[in-house]
Amino acid sequence: MYRQHNLPKQFQNYFADTVEKFISSGKTLCLMGDINIDLPKSTHCQFAHDFLSTLLSCYLIPTIDKPTRVHRSSETLIDNIFVNNPEQVSLSGNIISDISDHFSQFCLIKSAKASNISIKKKVRDFSNFSAECFRDGVCQVSWNTLTENGGNDVDKLFSSFYNKLNKIVNKHANMKVLSQRKAKQLSKLWITKGINLIKVKDRLFTTGDNARYKLYKNKIKYVV
């Protein structure tokens, strides 16, 4: 969710009515976003106090307690994740980065359907693959026999074709089981090459190479 800077009273009324409807359903609720309300100011800001009171009355607990937007002369906690099952939160916090003036937030919640079953992922191993050998293997197959044995049955023809081709593929690029580390890396589709460049940029910043640091910083803003 996102709260614009204007019309705070209208937002407060709408937020209270909407949250109460969700809470009455008895379901797990997780609200997140840029609310533009600095929660630490609830002791002397009436609007922040009313917003926090609405949250607590619905048992919505903030999971972020550190500033999420930091400038040279100010710091505010205006981005948050609110949950009504705080006992299930295993870890939460900010992801420090200079991509934006707002830090990113995360919240890990224990799953009630967690399973200990480990599913092994497999991929094709092309490390020793030879296009020439693969092509020779395909050419050696008598493809004319497919129509002779399958007749006009499309399903049988495709099944025979697939089995023969798959046998050749397995011979030249067999399946291998991924390590848990590699499988975990591939499962995080949001970790792109652009994001990985952040490590390089941060390393350049510590070494004092300002020219290359600025180069990578501008490049990351373009790719991410």
Secondary structure by P-SEA (a helix, b strand, c coil): ccccccaaaaaaaaaaaaaaaaaaaccbbbbbcccccccccccccaaaaaaaaaaaaacccccccccccccccccccccbbbbccccccccccccccccccbbbbbbbbbbcccccbbbbbbbbbcccccaaaaaaaaaacccccccccccccaaaaaaaaaaaaaaaaaacbbbbbbcaaaaaaaacccccccccaaaaaaaaaaacaaaaaaaaaaaaaacc
